């Protein structure tokens, strides 16, 4: 039976709201999966089930009806990595959730209806565990009195946990459930977002699960810089931008110096002189940094808005570096 027929039969018998969370009990045990390109959307509510079932059997048009567990997608870019969670959001509806609607010691689909899917555009670490780029089914294994697990599974076309096989698990990520303010509908959300990391959280009822997602953003940036400079040789602005990124992030000063010197050789402008001044100051060569700062101030045009915006910063740097140089 396909996803569509199963969904409609559940609705017909008034089981949608409760049964959408579970399709079977899966036992728990432990590179990259293929993306599911046929993601379906659930239709109907118990009240509309007869019409929905009729349309499935007769081929008649369907009414646009709200879902009992609405579809949701959340996305976040961490550095250069896109992270997306595609799920359906069940509601509490005055029911006991943990240990009841969601039994302990059983794999749970971490949402409703189809598999919850998580996608990474680049390799990541989840609580320190390596995960390749790709799309995965996301499950949760809850326990009554110990750590829970997020589970990533390479099969993305199941209906919930039906036909779930632990042999297809890619990684188990232990997490501690935390107390939370009441949340009626299941919610995925991101927090503590930084250039190279962030936390993915699942909150429902009065529990929150959270895992740290880390990316190797600096390695990715350096590879991208090298590739771009190879594709665009002799571009003084790209060289200056690359050097500036390295300076601002305290990365590879020798490489930054090579980039900025080549930029200056191609075009002696205020911007790349100022970048070299900052690089030299970061290496505590304040005397030479002062020379390049004064040169940058001399080369800058009063009609250049970028220059005018940086003038005050340059003059403050002159005062600070003079005190350190002499």
C-alpha positions in Angstrom: 0.0 0.0 0.0 1.5 3.4 -1.0 1.8 6.5 1.3 -1.3 8.1 -0.2 -3.6 5.2 0.2 -2.4 4.6 3.8 -3.0 8.2 4.7 -6.5 8.2 3.3 -7.5 4.9 5.0 -6.2 6.2 8.4 -8.4 9.3 7.9 -11.4 7.3 6.9 -11.4 5.4 10.2 -10.8 8.5 12.3 -7.3 7.4 13.2 -5.4 10.3 11.6 -4.6 12.4 14.7 -3.3 9.6 16.9 -2.0 7.1 14.4 -0.1 9.5 12.2 2.7 9.4 14.8 3.4 5.7 14.5 3.2 3.1 11.8 4.9 0.2 13.5 7.2 -0.6 16.4 10.8 -0.8 15.4 13.5 -2.4 17.5 16.6 -0.4 18.2 20.2 -1.5 17.5 23.5 0.9 14.7 28.0 6.6 3.2 25.7 9.0 2.2 22.0 8.3 1.3 20.1 9.2 -1.8 17.7 12.1 -1.5 14.0 11.4 -1.6 12.6 13.2 -4.7 9.0 12.0 -4.3 8.2 13.6 -0.9 4.4 13.5 -0.5 2.1 15.8 1.6 -0.6 14.5 3.8 -4.2 15.5 3.1 -7.5 15.8 5.0 -8.6 15.5 8.6 -11.0 12.9 10.1 -14.0 15.0 9.3 -13.1 15.1 5.6 -12.1 11.4 5.3 -15.1 10.1 3.3 -14.6 12.7 0.6 -10.9 12.1 0.5 -11.3 8.3 0.2 -13.9 8.8 -2.5 -11.5 11.0 -4.5 -8.8 8.3 -4.2 -11.0 5.7 -5.7 -12.8 7.7 -8.3 -10.1 10.1 -9.4 -12.2 13.2 -8.6 -10.5 16.5 -7.6 -9.6 16.9 -3.9 -10.5 19.7 -1.6 -7.8 21.9 -0.2 -8.1 20.9 3.5 -5.8 21.6 6.4 -3.6 18.8 7.7 -3.9 17.5 11.3 -0.1 17.5 11.4 1.0 20.4 9.2 4.0 20.1 7.0 7.0 22.4 7.9 10.5 23.0 6.7 13.2 24.8 8.6 16.6 25.8 7.1 19.8 27.4 8.5 23.1 28.1 6.9 26.1 27.4 9.2 29.2 28.9 7.6 29.0 27.5 4.1 26.8 24.5 5.0 23.0 24.5 4.5 21.1 22.4 7.0 17.4 21.7 6.3 14.8 19.7 8.4 11.6 18.7 6.6 8.9 17.4 8.9 5.3 17.2 9.9 4.2 18.8 13.2 1.8 16.8 15.5 0.0 18.5 18.3 -0.4 17.4 22.0 -4.2 17.8 22.0 -4.4 17.1 25.8 -2.7 13.7 25.4 0.1 12.2 27.4 3.1 12.3 25.0 6.3 10.8 26.5 6.0 7.2 27.5 2.5 7.0 26.1 1.8 8.5 22.6 5.6 8.3 22.1 6.6 5.0 23.9 9.9 4.7 25.5 12.5 2.2 24.1 11.1 2.4 20.6 12.3 4.2 17.5 10.1 7.3 16.9 9.9 9.2 13.6 10.5 12.5 15.3 7.4 14.1 13.8 4.4 12.7 12.0 3.3 11.1 8.8 6.4 10.5 6.5 9.9 10.3 7.7 11.4 13.4 9.2 14.2 14.3 6.8 17.5 16.2 7.6 19.8 17.4 4.8 23.4 18.7 5.0 24.9 20.3 1.9 28.5 19.6 3.2 30.0 17.2 5.8 29.3 18.1 9.4 29.9 16.8 12.9 26.9 16.1 15.2 27.9 16.2 18.8 31.4 15.4 17.6 30.4 12.5 15.3 31.2 12.8 11.6 28.3 12.8 9.1 28.8 13.0 5.3 26.9 15.5 3.2 23.5 14.1 2.1 19.9 13.6 3.1 18.9 11.3 5.9 15.8 10.1 7.8 15.9 11.5 11.4 14.6 9.4 14.2 14.6 9.6 18.0 15.0 6.8 20.5 13.5 8.0 23.8 14.2 6.4 27.2 12.6 6.8 30.5 15.6 7.4 32.7 18.8 7.9 30.6 20.1 9.5 27.4 18.0 9.6 24.3 19.4 9.2 20.8 19.0 11.1 17.6 19.4 8.5 14.8 20.3 9.2 11.2 19.2 6.5 8.8 20.1 6.3 5.1 16.6 5.2 3.9 14.5 8.3 3.2 11.4 6.8 1.7 9.7 5.0 4.6 6.3 5.8 6.1 7.6 6.7 9.6 9.2 3.7 11.2 7.6 1.1 9.0 10.3 -1.2 7.6 12.9 0.7 9.6 16.1 -1.4 9.7 18.9 -0.5 12.2 21.4 -1.8 9.7 20.7 1.3 7.6 21.6 3.6 10.5 24.4 6.0 9.8 25.0 7.5 13.2 23.5 7.6 16.7 23.8 10.9 18.6 23.2 10.6 22.4 21.4 13.6 23.8 19.9 14.5 27.2 16.3 15.6 27.2 15.8 18.9 28.9 12.7 20.4 30.5 11.0 23.1 28.4 8.0 25.4 28.5 4.9 23.8 27.1 4.9 23.6 23.3 1.6 22.4 21.8 2.9 21.5 18.3 6.2 19.8 17.7 8.9 22.4 16.7 12.4 22.2 15.2 14.5 25.3 15.7 18.1 26.5 15.6 20.0 28.3 18.3 23.5 29.5 19.2 24.2 30.1 15.5 27.9 31.0 14.8 30.0 31.1 11.7 31.0 27.4 12.0 28.4 25.9 14.3 24.9 25.9 15.7 22.4 23.8 17.7 19.4 22.0 16.2 16.6 21.7 18.8 13.4 19.6 18.9 10.8 20.8 21.3 7.4 19.2 22.0 5.1 19.1 25.0 7.6 19.9 27.9 10.8 18.4 26.5 13.6 19.7 24.3 16.3 17.7 22.6 19.4 19.5 21.3 22.5 18.5 19.3 25.5 20.6 18.2 26.2 20.8 14.5 29.7 21.8 13.6 31.2 22.6 10.2 34.8 22.8 9.0 34.1 26.2 7.6 37.7 27.6 7.5 39.0 24.6 5.5 36.1 25.1 3.1 36.7 28.8 2.9 40.4 28.4 2.2 39.7 25.8 -0.5 37.1 28.2 -2.1 39.6 31.1 -2.0 42.3 29.1 -3.7 39.9 27.9 -6.4 38.5 31.4 -7.0 41.9 33.0 -7.3 43.0 30.3 -9.7 40.0 31.0 -11.9 40.6 34.8 -11.8 44.3 35.4 -11.8 45.6 38.9 -11.6 42.5 40.3 -9.8 43.9 42.7 -7.1 40.5 43.1 -5.4 40.0 39.4 -4.9 43.5 39.0 -3.6 42.9 41.9 -1.2 39.5 40.4 -0.1 41.2 37.0 0.5 44.0 38.6 2.6 41.4 40.6 4.6 39.4 37.5 5.4 42.5 35.8 6.7 43.5 38.9 8.8 40.1 39.3 10.3 39.9 35.6 11.3 43.5 35.3 12.5 44.3 32.7 9.9 47.6 31.9 8.1 49.4 35.2 8.2 52.1 34.0 5.8 49.4 33.3 3.2 47.7 36.6 3.9 51.0 38.4 3.4 51.5 36.7 0.0 48.0 37.6 -1.1 48.3 41.3 -0.1 51.7 41.8 -1.5 50.5 40.4 -4.9 47.5 42.7 -4.7 49.7 45.7 -4.0 52.0 44.8 -6.9 49.0 44.8 -9.2 47.4 48.0 -7.9 48.6 50.3 -5.1 45.3 51.4 -3.6 44.2 52.7 -0.2 42.2 49.5 0.6 45.0 47.0 0.2 47.5 49.3 2.0 45.1 49.4 5.0 44.7 45.6 4.9 48.5 45.2 5.0 48.7 47.6 7.9 46.3 45.5 9.9 48.2 42.4 9.1 51.5 43.9 10.2 49.9 45.2 13.4 48.5 41.7 14.1 52.1 40.5 14.0 53.1 43.3 16.3 55.1 45.1 13.6 53.5 48.5 14.6 56.2 50.6 13.0 55.7 49.3 9.5 51.9 49.2 10.1 52.0 52.9 10.7 53.7 53.5 7.3 51.0 51.6 5.4 48.2 53.3 7.4 49.5 56.8 6.5 49.9 55.7 2.9 46.3 54.4 2.9 45.0 57.7 4.3 47.0 59.6 1.6 45.7 57.4 -1.3 42.0 57.4 -0.2 39.6 59.6 -2.1 37.2 61.9 -0.2 34.6 61.0 -2.8 34.9 57.3 -1.9 32.2 56.4 0.6 34.0 53.2 1.7 37.1 55.2 2.4 35.2 57.9 4.3 33.6 55.2 6.5 37.0 53.8 7.4 38.9 57.0 7.9 38.0 57.3 11.6 39.1 53.7 12.2 42.4 54.3 10.5 43.1 57.4 12.6 42.3 55.6 15.8 44.6 52.8 14.8 47.4 55.4 14.1 47.1 56.7 17.7 47.1 53.2 19.2 49.9 51.8 17.1 52.1 54.9 17.7 51.8 54.3 21.4 52.9 50.7 21.0 55.6 51.4 18.4 57.6 54.0 20.4 
